[in-house]
């Protein structure tokens, strides 16, 4: 039962354009969402997060949008750069559900083409 | 400013042997999480520990797996009598006391069971 879904296993975007990575969730108790970036043979690196009380959070080239009614979030990267090529994981948590770990999606492999 | 350290990076075990995976959290972090990533899957939460306490082990298989985070020394994830299905990448993450969401991941240990 996949509570966090990333339906695109891969995405190819031209350098300089906008990359949009999508994530859907089913558990309405999730109230905090994060994006992680992962290079091969390395651990995931935290990128950006958003609380359910907001609908947008921006940090440099990265913006996360949250649509609670649709249970959908997206990560926008603009402009896309070659170093952005990596696997991106969406993760979610329920702060009221006791101490536990994050629930991750399966990831989207972003490929930035020159 | 060392990040989360995991060792070994690669571990090969024959079926029936024991695997011990170590994780040293970032300096000042008192919370440790273990995740497992099977091929083509996202990371799955296994266990959350603080020093000398297991806070949540809801993601741990009921048998053969155990984890500890002693007062001194690294956190250890122990898998007894390994089977082929245990082959995966095991990631440890740590977070500071007041910010469990921003988990910092180690590079992972890739366990191969032959």
gemmi code that builds the backbone of each chain (N, CA, C; Angstrom):
import gemmi

chains = {
    "A": [
        ("UNK", (0.843, -1.185, 0.000), (0.000, 0.000, 0.000), (0.887, 1.246, 0.000)),
        ("UNK", (0.993, 1.866, -1.174), (1.906, 2.980, -1.341), (1.212, 4.263, -0.896)),
        ("UNK", (1.635, 4.815, 0.227), (0.991, 6.026, 0.720), (1.546, 7.287, 0.059)),
        ("UNK", (2.742, 7.196, -0.464), (3.353, 8.320, -1.176), (3.740, 7.807, -2.557)),
        ("UNK", (3.211, 8.447, -3.578), (3.401, 7.930, -4.936), (4.086, 8.948, -5.834)),
        ("UNK", (5.103, 8.484, -6.498), (5.742, 9.289, -7.534), (5.564, 8.487, -8.817)),
        ("UNK", (4.644, 8.914, -9.630), (4.213, 8.086, -10.760), (5.134, 8.138, -11.967)),
        ("UNK", (6.065, 9.093, -11.969), (7.008, 9.143, -13.093), (8.347, 8.596, -12.636)),
        ("UNK", (8.739, 7.425, -13.120), (10.041, 6.885, -12.707), (11.195, 7.731, -13.244)),
        ("UNK", (10.966, 8.407, -14.386), (12.041, 9.250, -14.905), (11.458, 10.447, -15.642)),
        ("UNK", (12.297, 11.486, -15.749), (11.897, 12.729, -16.394), (13.132, 13.336, -17.043)),
        ("UNK", (12.991, 13.712, -18.299), (14.111, 14.308, -19.012), (13.777, 15.762, -19.347)),
        ("UNK", (14.676, 16.685, -18.991), (14.427, 18.119, -19.185), (15.673, 18.767, -19.764)),
        ("UNK", (15.459, 19.722, -20.640), (16.607, 20.419, -21.218), (17.187, 21.414, -20.207)),
        ("UNK", (18.490, 21.540, -20.233), (19.183, 22.506, -19.362), (18.588, 23.898, -19.562)),
        ("UNK", (18.361, 24.585, -18.449), (17.822, 25.943, -18.513), (16.312, 26.008, -18.405)),
        ("UNK", (15.663, 24.855, -18.684), (14.194, 24.846, -18.607), (13.755, 24.509, -17.184)),
        ("UNK", (12.437, 24.497, -16.979), (11.888, 24.166, -15.674), (11.685, 22.651, -15.557)),
        ("UNK", (12.086, 22.104, -14.413), (11.797, 20.691, -14.108), (10.664, 20.683, -13.093)),
        ("UNK", (9.671, 19.850, -13.345), (8.546, 19.732, -12.408), (8.403, 18.268, -12.027)),
        ("UNK", (8.617, 17.997, -10.753), (8.485, 16.635, -10.251), (7.229, 16.559, -9.388)),
        ("UNK", (6.461, 15.513, -9.601), (5.174, 15.398, -8.928), (5.138, 14.285, -7.899)),
        ("UNK", (4.245, 14.457, -6.940), (4.115, 13.488, -5.852), (2.667, 13.534, -5.365)),
        ("UNK", (2.078, 12.371, -5.171), (0.723, 12.286, -4.623), (0.753, 11.457, -3.352)),
        ("UNK", (-0.137, 11.767, -2.442), (-0.180, 10.982, -1.216), (-1.624, 10.619, -0.896)),
        ("UNK", (-1.773, 9.561, -0.118), (-3.129, 9.089, 0.175), (-3.508, 9.294, 1.647)),
        ("UNK", (-2.508, 9.428, 2.507), (-2.794, 9.524, 3.942), (-3.069, 10.981, 4.312)),
        ("UNK", (-4.320, 11.276, 4.665), (-4.680, 12.669, 4.966), (-4.091, 13.143, 6.295)),
        ("UNK", (-3.484, 12.232, 7.047), (-2.851, 12.631, 8.299), (-1.449, 13.206, 8.086)),
        ("UNK", (-0.896, 13.044, 6.900), (0.423, 13.622, 6.642), (0.323, 15.139, 6.723)),
        ("UNK", (1.260, 15.746, 7.436), (1.214, 17.198, 7.561), (2.570, 17.860, 7.337)),
        ("UNK", (3.542, 17.085, 6.902), (4.843, 17.662, 6.620), (5.447, 16.880, 5.472)),
        ("UNK", (5.990, 17.621, 4.522), (6.442, 16.980, 3.284), (7.849, 17.472, 2.951)),
        ("UNK", (8.654, 16.553, 2.426), (10.039, 16.889, 2.144), (10.427, 16.337, 0.781)),
        ("UNK", (11.411, 16.969, 0.193), (12.040, 16.444, -1.015), (13.512, 16.185, -0.717)),
        ("UNK", (13.951, 15.020, -1.187), (15.349, 14.633, -1.065), (15.895, 14.358, -2.453)),
        ("UNK", (17.178, 14.608, -2.592), (17.876, 14.352, -3.854), (18.928, 13.285, -3.581)),
        ("UNK", (19.078, 12.361, -4.512), (20.043, 11.279, -4.274), (20.873, 11.008, -5.523)),
        ("UNK", (22.184, 11.056, -5.316), (23.110, 10.641, -6.369), (23.452, 9.169, -6.157)),
        ("UNK", (23.876, 8.479, -7.223), (24.256, 7.072, -7.069), (25.317, 6.897, -5.993)),
        ("UNK", (25.214, 5.856, -5.226), (26.193, 5.481, -4.188), (26.308, 6.517, -3.071)),
        ("UNK", (25.329, 7.393, -2.962), (25.311, 8.332, -1.841), (23.966, 8.249, -1.137)),
        ("UNK", (23.914, 8.780, 0.086), (22.639, 8.850, 0.783), (21.820, 10.015, 0.275)),
        ("UNK", (20.518, 10.002, 0.524), (19.676, 11.132, 0.124), (20.099, 12.409, 0.845)),
        ("UNK", (19.962, 13.521, 0.153), (20.292, 14.836, 0.723), (19.022, 15.665, 0.787)),
        ("UNK", (18.758, 16.229, 1.948), (17.560, 17.053, 2.106), (17.640, 18.280, 1.203)),
        ("UNK", (16.522, 18.567, 0.532), (16.461, 19.716, -0.375), (15.581, 20.815, 0.165)),
        ("UNK", (14.329, 20.486, 0.391), (13.345, 21.504, 0.757), (12.147, 20.811, 1.385)),
        ("UNK", (11.432, 21.528, 2.244), (10.273, 20.928, 2.895), (9.125, 21.925, 2.930)),
        ("UNK", (7.960, 21.415, 3.302), (6.796, 22.284, 3.441), (5.853, 21.704, 4.475)),
        ("UNK", (5.335, 22.572, 5.298), (4.338, 22.174, 6.279), (2.958, 22.291, 5.635)),
        ("UNK", (2.012, 21.533, 6.155), (0.666, 21.551, 5.561), (-0.078, 22.863, 5.796)),
        ("UNK", (0.473, 23.743, 6.624), (-0.201, 25.031, 6.820), (0.158, 26.021, 5.711)),
        ("UNK", (1.102, 25.609, 4.854), (1.499, 26.478, 3.747), (1.122, 25.814, 2.424)),
        ("UNK", (1.118, 26.614, 1.369), (0.917, 26.005, 0.061), (2.115, 26.198, -0.868)),
        ("UNK", (3.107, 26.911, -0.370), (4.288, 27.138, -1.204), (5.478, 27.421, -0.311)),
        ("UNK", (6.640, 26.894, -0.708), (7.885, 27.245, -0.032), (8.971, 27.308, -1.087)),
        ("UNK", (9.766, 28.368, -0.997), (10.767, 28.619, -2.037), (12.154, 28.713, -1.418)),
        ("UNK", (13.135, 28.133, -2.113), (14.517, 28.252, -1.650), (15.409, 28.262, -2.886)),
        ("UNK", (15.784, 29.461, -3.286), (16.639, 29.562, -4.469), (15.922, 29.061, -5.710)),
        ("UNK", (16.549, 28.110, -6.379), (15.958, 27.586, -7.624), (14.843, 26.567, -7.369)),
        ("UNK", (14.648, 26.215, -6.103), (13.690, 25.149, -5.759), (12.440, 25.739, -5.111)),
        ("UNK", (11.299, 25.311, -5.601), (10.019, 25.708, -5.011), (9.163, 24.457, -4.863)),
        ("UNK", (8.567, 24.302, -3.703), (7.629, 23.195, -3.506), (6.231, 23.780, -3.349)),
        ("UNK", (5.278, 23.177, -4.046), (3.881, 23.578, -3.982), (3.075, 22.433, -3.381)),
        ("UNK", (2.161, 22.792, -2.498), (1.319, 21.780, -1.872), (-0.149, 22.090, -2.129)),
        ("UNK", (-0.871, 21.116, -2.648), (-2.318, 21.229, -2.852), (-2.969, 20.175, -1.966)),
        ("UNK", (-3.411, 20.612, -0.791), (-3.931, 19.644, 0.192), (-5.211, 18.983, -0.273)),
        ("UNK", (-6.061, 19.731, -0.925), (-7.340, 19.153, -1.337), (-7.126, 18.039, -2.364)),
        ("UNK", (-6.089, 18.198, -3.188), (-5.784, 17.172, -4.192), (-4.801, 16.143, -3.662)),
        ("UNK", (-4.284, 16.361, -2.469), (-3.233, 15.513, -1.888), (-2.082, 15.373, -2.891)),
        ("UNK", (-1.602, 16.512, -3.308), (-0.586, 16.546, -4.350), (0.459, 17.597, -4.020)),
        ("UNK", (1.715, 17.242, -4.241), (2.747, 18.262, -4.165), (3.684, 18.150, -5.359)),
        ("UNK", (4.351, 19.252, -5.611), (5.271, 19.250, -6.740), (6.516, 20.053, -6.366)),
        ("UNK", (7.602, 19.657, -6.987), (8.880, 20.361, -6.824), (9.232, 20.973, -8.170)),
        ("UNK", (9.469, 22.289, -8.160), (9.869, 22.982, -9.376), (11.327, 23.393, -9.241)),
        ("UNK", (12.089, 23.121, -10.270), (13.495, 23.525, -10.287), (13.665, 24.402, -11.521)),
        ("UNK", (14.055, 25.664, -11.272), (14.234, 26.541, -12.419), (15.347, 27.567, -12.145)),
        ("UNK", (16.291, 27.730, -13.069), (16.466, 26.920, -14.260), (17.161, 25.603, -13.920)),
        ("UNK", (16.878, 24.573, -14.674), (17.503, 23.276, -14.440), (18.971, 23.318, -14.876)),
        ("UNK", (19.810, 22.651, -14.074), (21.247, 22.625, -14.358), (21.718, 21.168, -14.440)),
        ("UNK", (22.829, 20.915, -15.104), (23.309, 19.529, -15.232), (23.483, 18.816, -13.883)),
        ("UNK", (23.931, 19.557, -12.879), (24.133, 18.963, -11.548), (22.836, 18.550, -10.866)),
        ("UNK", (21.711, 18.938, -11.444), (20.414, 18.537, -10.889), (20.044, 17.108, -11.275)),
        ("UNK", (20.780, 16.534, -12.188), (20.497, 15.144, -12.596), (20.727, 14.217, -11.404)),
        ("UNK", (19.676, 13.572, -10.961), (19.720, 12.734, -9.750), (18.354, 12.080, -9.599)),
        ("UNK", (18.222, 11.258, -8.580), (16.898, 10.716, -8.235), (16.316, 11.590, -7.130)),
        ("UNK", (15.068, 11.985, -7.296), (14.399, 12.841, -6.324), (13.311, 12.040, -5.612)),
        ("UNK", (13.382, 12.058, -4.291), (12.386, 11.354, -3.490), (11.502, 12.362, -2.774)),
        ("UNK", (10.225, 12.101, -2.835), (9.239, 12.836, -2.054), (9.048, 12.041, -0.757)),
        ("UNK", (8.916, 12.728, 0.363), (8.702, 12.042, 1.637), (7.661, 12.804, 2.441)),
        ("UNK", (6.981, 12.090, 3.329), (5.914, 12.709, 4.113), (5.937, 12.184, 5.530)),
        ("UNK", (5.378, 12.979, 6.421), (5.299, 12.553, 7.815), (4.014, 13.048, 8.462)),
        ("UNK", (3.622, 12.352, 9.508), (2.449, 12.699, 10.293), (2.944, 13.073, 11.688)),
        ("UNK", (2.978, 14.364, 11.974), (3.580, 14.790, 13.240), (2.771, 14.328, 14.437)),
        ("UNK", (1.496, 14.061, 14.221), (0.663, 13.638, 15.342), (0.622, 12.126, 15.508)),
        ("UNK", (1.368, 11.436, 14.685), (1.284, 9.968, 14.685), (2.340, 9.306, 15.521)),
        ("UNK", (2.940, 10.060, 16.398), (3.992, 9.466, 17.201), (5.313, 9.564, 16.471)),
        ("UNK", (6.360, 9.204, 17.158), (7.685, 9.311, 16.558), (7.878, 8.153, 15.600)),
        ("UNK", (8.091, 8.455, 14.384), (8.390, 7.397, 13.423), (9.132, 8.013, 12.258)),
        ("UNK", (9.446, 7.203, 11.313), (10.243, 7.707, 10.206), (9.377, 8.306, 9.132)),
        ("UNK", (10.064, 8.788, 8.124), (9.396, 9.367, 6.971), (8.887, 8.257, 6.062)),
        ("UNK", (7.837, 8.570, 5.313), (7.324, 7.653, 4.297), (7.752, 8.203, 2.949)),
        ("UNK", (8.492, 7.399, 2.215), (9.067, 7.852, 0.951), (8.315, 7.306, -0.250)),
        ("UNK", (8.334, 8.089, -1.332), (7.925, 7.572, -2.633), (9.074, 6.785, -3.250)),
        ("UNK", (8.828, 6.217, -4.422), (9.844, 5.377, -5.072), (10.899, 6.190, -5.809)),
        ("UNK", (10.663, 7.470, -5.964), (11.661, 8.321, -6.603), (11.389, 8.571, -8.072)),
        ("UNK", (11.892, 9.708, -8.544), (11.865, 10.061, -9.968), (13.284, 10.397, -10.369)),
        ("UNK", (13.741, 9.749, -11.429), (15.084, 10.005, -11.924), (15.033, 11.173, -12.899)),
        ("UNK", (15.590, 12.301, -12.491), (15.622, 13.492, -13.331), (16.909, 13.523, -14.134)),
        ("UNK", (16.755, 13.685, -15.436), (17.924, 13.760, -16.320), (17.899, 15.114, -17.005)),
        ("UNK", (18.946, 15.889, -16.800), (19.031, 17.211, -17.432), (19.908, 17.078, -18.675)),
        ("UNK", (19.328, 17.391, -19.803), (20.063, 17.261, -21.072), (20.675, 18.592, -21.472)),
        ("UNK", (21.922, 18.542, -21.952), (22.586, 19.803, -22.332), (21.955, 20.418, -23.575)),
    ],
    "B": [
        ("UNK", (33.527, 18.997, 9.944), (32.087, 18.835, 10.125), (31.639, 17.542, 9.444)),
        ("UNK", (31.957, 16.409, 10.111), (31.647, 15.127, 9.496), (30.147, 14.928, 9.455)),
        ("UNK", (29.693, 14.326, 8.377), (28.284, 13.988, 8.258), (28.020, 12.662, 8.937)),
        ("UNK", (26.906, 12.061, 8.581), (26.565, 10.745, 9.112), (27.491, 9.716, 8.473)),
        ("UNK", (28.081, 8.896, 9.311), (29.033, 7.897, 8.807), (28.412, 6.513, 8.931)),
        ("UNK", (28.584, 5.738, 7.891), (28.125, 4.361, 7.932), (29.264, 3.454, 7.508)),
        ("UNK", (29.390, 2.345, 8.188), (30.333, 1.348, 7.709), (29.862, -0.049, 8.056)),
        ("UNK", (30.243, -1.038, 7.230), (30.994, -0.840, 6.002), (30.117, -0.253, 4.890)),
        ("UNK", (30.701, 0.173, 3.814), (29.915, 0.659, 2.680), (29.331, -0.507, 1.886)),
        ("UNK", (30.082, -1.581, 1.835), (29.605, -2.783, 1.135), (29.859, -3.974, 2.043)),
        ("UNK", (28.895, -4.869, 2.099), (29.019, -6.042, 2.966), (28.444, -7.233, 2.217)),
        ("UNK", (29.246, -8.275, 2.127), (28.780, -9.501, 1.470), (28.697, -10.582, 2.527)),
        ("UNK", (27.567, -11.228, 2.592), (27.375, -12.302, 3.550), (26.743, -13.498, 2.833)),
        ("UNK", (27.095, -14.685, 3.330), (26.451, -15.898, 2.812), (25.156, -16.093, 3.607)),
        ("UNK", (24.218, -16.777, 3.000), (22.964, -17.091, 3.688), (23.257, -17.759, 5.033)),
        ("UNK", (22.550, -17.299, 6.060), (22.732, -17.887, 7.381), (23.726, -17.147, 8.273)),
        ("UNK", (24.542, -16.281, 7.667), (25.501, -15.521, 8.483), (24.816, -14.307, 9.106)),
        ("UNK", (25.565, -13.617, 9.943), (25.047, -12.401, 10.569), (25.637, -11.173, 9.883)),
        ("UNK", (24.837, -10.132, 9.782), (25.329, -8.857, 9.236), (25.196, -7.796, 10.327)),
        ("UNK", (26.261, -7.014, 10.486), (26.238, -5.895, 11.437), (26.562, -4.615, 10.692)),
        ("UNK", (25.635, -3.669, 10.762), (25.807, -2.403, 10.055), (25.917, -1.307, 11.109)),
        ("UNK", (26.880, -0.408, 10.907), (27.132, 0.617, 11.908), (26.809, 2.005, 11.385)),
        ("UNK", (26.365, 2.838, 12.296), (26.019, 4.208, 11.922), (26.444, 5.154, 13.026)),
        ("UNK", (27.248, 6.137, 12.676), (27.607, 7.197, 13.613), (26.887, 8.468, 13.186)),
        ("UNK", (26.011, 8.988, 14.035), (25.244, 10.176, 13.643), (26.138, 11.407, 13.565)),
        ("UNK", (25.584, 12.459, 13.007), (26.294, 13.733, 12.984), (26.510, 14.212, 14.420)),
        ("UNK", (27.555, 14.972, 14.609), (27.874, 15.490, 15.944), (26.700, 16.323, 16.440)),
        ("UNK", (26.295, 16.050, 17.653), (25.202, 16.826, 18.234), (23.823, 16.248, 17.956)),
        ("UNK", (23.741, 15.224, 17.115), (22.441, 14.612, 16.812), (22.193, 13.449, 17.758)),
        ("UNK", (20.982, 13.415, 18.297), (20.679, 12.364, 19.266), (19.620, 11.386, 18.762)),
        ("UNK", (19.161, 11.611, 17.518), (18.120, 10.741, 16.966), (18.683, 10.007, 15.753)),
        ("UNK", (18.450, 8.718, 15.715), (18.935, 7.903, 14.595), (17.781, 7.103, 14.008)),
        ("UNK", (17.766, 7.040, 12.693), (16.732, 6.288, 11.963), (17.435, 5.330, 11.017)),
        ("UNK", (16.852, 4.166, 10.870), (17.343, 3.224, 9.856), (16.257, 3.020, 8.811)),
        ("UNK", (16.696, 3.022, 7.536), (15.807, 2.784, 6.404), (16.431, 1.703, 5.525)),
        ("UNK", (15.568, 1.011, 4.806), (16.047, 0.007, 3.850), (15.507, 0.369, 2.467)),
        ("UNK", (16.350, 0.240, 1.469), (15.913, 0.478, 0.101), (16.154, -0.783, -0.705)),
        ("UNK", (15.055, -1.409, -1.104), (15.145, -2.567, -1.990), (15.280, -2.068, -3.419)),
        ("UNK", (15.780, -2.901, -4.340), (15.938, -2.460, -5.728), (14.633, -1.910, -6.302)),
        ("UNK", (14.721, -0.802, -6.994), (13.564, -0.160, -7.650), (12.505, 0.342, -6.666)),
        ("UNK", (12.852, 0.478, -5.410), (11.886, 0.941, -4.420), (12.381, 2.214, -3.751)),
        ("UNK", (11.470, 2.886, -3.063), (11.873, 4.014, -2.225), (12.403, 3.490, -0.904)),
        ("UNK", (12.829, 4.412, -0.067), (13.336, 4.022, 1.242), (12.162, 3.672, 2.158)),
        ("UNK", (12.336, 2.605, 2.921), (11.276, 2.194, 3.854), (11.820, 2.300, 5.270)),
        ("UNK", (11.078, 3.005, 6.101), (11.459, 3.184, 7.493), (11.516, 1.841, 8.220)),
        ("UNK", (12.547, 1.680, 9.036), (12.653, 0.456, 9.838), (12.512, 0.765, 11.325)),
        ("UNK", (13.373, 1.647, 11.821), (13.418, 1.854, 13.268), (13.941, 3.248, 13.579)),
        ("UNK", (13.464, 3.791, 14.709), (13.895, 5.104, 15.194), (14.420, 4.915, 16.618)),
        ("UNK", (15.623, 5.406, 16.857), (16.238, 5.229, 18.166), (16.773, 6.557, 18.697)),
        ("UNK", (16.736, 6.669, 20.001), (17.526, 7.684, 20.682), (18.539, 6.914, 21.539)),
        ("UNK", (19.431, 7.625, 22.154), (20.467, 6.944, 22.950), (19.827, 5.973, 23.956)),
        ("UNK", (20.196, 4.729, 23.861), (19.758, 3.665, 24.777), (18.262, 3.365, 24.722)),
        ("UNK", (17.563, 3.928, 23.758), (16.112, 3.675, 23.670), (15.676, 3.421, 22.243)),
        ("UNK", (14.839, 2.420, 22.072), (14.161, 2.239, 20.789), (12.825, 2.941, 20.913)),
        ("UNK", (12.616, 3.961, 20.064), (11.392, 4.745, 20.171), (10.290, 4.135, 19.316)),
        ("UNK", (10.631, 3.694, 18.143), (9.625, 3.129, 17.231), (10.308, 2.101, 16.337)),
        ("UNK", (9.873, 0.874, 16.424), (10.442, -0.172, 15.555), (9.359, -0.782, 14.684)),
        ("UNK", (8.366, 0.022, 14.359), (7.216, -0.506, 13.618), (7.569, -0.993, 12.209)),
        ("UNK", (8.697, -0.524, 11.677), (9.077, -0.948, 10.336), (10.060, -2.113, 10.309)),
        ("UNK", (10.403, -2.602, 11.450), (11.394, -3.696, 11.523), (10.705, -5.029, 11.325)),
        ("UNK", (11.282, -5.919, 10.501), (10.754, -7.283, 10.438), (10.778, -7.883, 11.851)),
        ("UNK", (9.804, -8.719, 12.128), (9.645, -9.225, 13.503), (10.780, -10.146, 13.933)),
        ("UNK", (11.344, -10.832, 12.998), (12.392, -11.805, 13.347), (13.703, -11.422, 12.682)),
        ("UNK", (14.770, -11.799, 13.312), (16.151, -11.722, 12.811), (16.745, -10.318, 12.814)),
        ("UNK", (15.934, -9.284, 12.902), (16.448, -7.913, 12.851), (16.405, -7.288, 14.248)),
        ("UNK", (17.467, -6.575, 14.592), (17.475, -5.831, 15.843), (18.335, -4.594, 15.658)),
        ("UNK", (18.086, -3.608, 16.505), (18.861, -2.366, 16.419), (19.115, -1.858, 17.820)),
        ("UNK", (20.241, -1.156, 17.945), (20.554, -0.553, 19.232), (21.306, 0.753, 18.983)),
        ("UNK", (21.254, 1.621, 19.987), (22.006, 2.875, 19.940), (22.509, 3.082, 21.366)),
        ("UNK", (23.686, 2.526, 21.665), (24.163, 2.557, 23.040), (24.590, 3.964, 23.468)),
        ("UNK", (24.802, 4.109, 24.744), (25.219, 5.403, 25.292), (26.523, 5.867, 24.635)),
        ("UNK", (27.425, 4.937, 24.433), (28.683, 5.267, 23.769), (28.779, 4.442, 22.491)),
        ("UNK", (29.236, 5.055, 21.446), (29.459, 4.291, 20.229), (28.335, 4.429, 19.229)),
        ("UNK", (28.518, 3.784, 18.070), (27.570, 3.953, 16.977), (26.277, 3.177, 17.199)),
        ("UNK", (25.306, 3.480, 16.403), (24.095, 2.657, 16.342), (24.422, 1.431, 15.487)),
        ("UNK", (23.860, 0.301, 15.872), (24.112, -0.946, 15.137), (22.778, -1.517, 14.683)),
        ("UNK", (22.723, -1.882, 13.418), (21.593, -2.667, 12.903), (22.126, -4.074, 12.674)),
        ("UNK", (21.492, -5.035, 13.312), (21.985, -6.409, 13.254), (20.953, -7.289, 12.562)),
        ("UNK", (21.426, -8.056, 11.609), (20.540, -8.992, 10.907), (21.123, -10.390, 11.098)),
        ("UNK", (20.375, -11.221, 11.767), (20.845, -12.591, 12.006), (20.343, -13.509, 10.890)),
        ("UNK", (21.122, -14.545, 10.627), (20.732, -15.582, 9.661), (20.200, -14.964, 8.373)),
        ("UNK", (21.039, -14.181, 7.734), (20.594, -13.436, 6.553), (20.091, -14.370, 5.459)),
        ("UNK", (19.122, -13.835, 4.698), (18.574, -14.543, 3.534), (18.739, -13.623, 2.330)),
        ("UNK", (18.555, -14.198, 1.130), (18.771, -13.415, -0.099), (17.900, -12.161, -0.133)),
        ("UNK", (16.697, -12.266, 0.395), (15.779, -11.117, 0.390), (16.234, -9.946, 1.256)),
        ("UNK", (17.265, -10.161, 2.077), (17.811, -9.058, 2.890), (18.756, -8.190, 2.079)),
        ("UNK", (19.123, -8.632, 0.886), (20.026, -7.843, 0.037), (19.348, -6.516, -0.296)),
        ("UNK", (19.991, -5.432, 0.052), (19.404, -4.097, -0.104), (20.445, -3.070, 0.298)),
        ("UNK", (20.073, -1.804, 0.118), (20.895, -0.714, 0.663), (20.250, -0.281, 1.967)),
        ("UNK", (21.039, -0.188, 3.006), (20.531, 0.211, 4.323), (21.102, 1.589, 4.633)),
        ("UNK", (20.182, 2.545, 4.840), (20.587, 3.916, 5.119), (20.254, 4.270, 6.559)),
        ("UNK", (21.180, 4.986, 7.135), (20.974, 5.530, 8.464), (20.814, 7.037, 8.307)),
        ("UNK", (19.970, 7.631, 9.119), (19.824, 9.093, 9.116), (19.873, 9.556, 10.559)),
        ("UNK", (20.289, 10.800, 10.762), (20.238, 11.363, 12.103), (19.591, 12.736, 12.041)),
        ("UNK", (19.057, 13.151, 13.155), (18.467, 14.490, 13.219), (18.755, 15.075, 14.593)),
        ("UNK", (18.747, 16.401, 14.651), (18.938, 17.035, 15.943), (17.695, 16.833, 16.814)),
        ("UNK", (17.841, 17.112, 18.078), (16.782, 16.815, 19.031), (15.459, 17.475, 18.646)),
        ("UNK", (15.530, 18.732, 18.197), (14.293, 19.475, 18.005), (13.811, 19.527, 16.565)),
        ("UNK", (14.376, 18.715, 15.716), (13.990, 18.851, 14.315), (14.014, 17.509, 13.620)),
        ("UNK", (13.085, 16.634, 14.013), (13.218, 15.323, 13.420), (12.968, 15.281, 11.946)),
        ("UNK", (12.318, 16.278, 11.397), (12.005, 16.163, 9.980), (13.226, 16.259, 9.090)),
        ("UNK", (14.148, 17.080, 9.478), (15.302, 17.286, 8.600), (16.360, 16.244, 8.916)),
        ("UNK", (16.154, 15.106, 8.350), (17.033, 13.983, 8.606), (18.198, 14.026, 7.627)),
        ("UNK", (19.381, 13.831, 8.163), (20.597, 13.824, 7.349), (21.034, 12.378, 7.188)),
        ("UNK", (21.199, 11.990, 5.955), (21.457, 10.583, 5.659), (22.946, 10.291, 5.492)),
        ("UNK", (23.302, 9.088, 5.880), (24.627, 8.574, 5.583), (24.665, 8.017, 4.172)),
        ("UNK", (25.844, 7.560, 3.738), (26.004, 7.078, 2.368), (25.412, 5.690, 2.144)),
        ("UNK", (25.030, 5.016, 3.214), (24.416, 3.708, 3.045), (25.398, 2.554, 3.123)),
        ("UNK", (24.875, 1.399, 3.476), (25.628, 0.134, 3.398), (24.880, -0.763, 2.434)),
        ("UNK", (25.594, -1.218, 1.420), (24.955, -2.128, 0.469), (25.246, -3.554, 0.902)),
        ("UNK", (24.212, -4.249, 1.317), (24.350, -5.639, 1.768), (23.984, -6.568, 0.628)),
        ("UNK", (24.877, -7.490, 0.346), (24.611, -8.521, -0.662), (24.681, -9.875, 0.020)),
        ("UNK", (23.619, -10.635, -0.110), (23.602, -11.982, 0.469), (23.725, -12.997, -0.666)),
        ("UNK", (24.739, -13.824, -0.575), (24.992, -14.795, -1.658), (24.540, -16.201, -1.253)),
    ],
}
model = gemmi.Model(1)
for chain_id, residues in chains.items():
    chain = gemmi.Chain(chain_id)
    for i, (resn, *xyz) in enumerate(residues, 1):
        res = gemmi.Residue()
        res.name, res.seqid = resn, gemmi.SeqId(i, " ")
        for name, pos in zip(("N", "CA", "C"), xyz):
            atom = gemmi.Atom()
            atom.name, atom.element = name, gemmi.Element(name[0])
            atom.pos, atom.b_iso = gemmi.Position(*pos), 0.0
            res.add_atom(atom)
        chain.add_residue(res)
    model.add_chain(chain)
structure = gemmi.Structure()
structure.add_model(model)
structure.setup_entities()
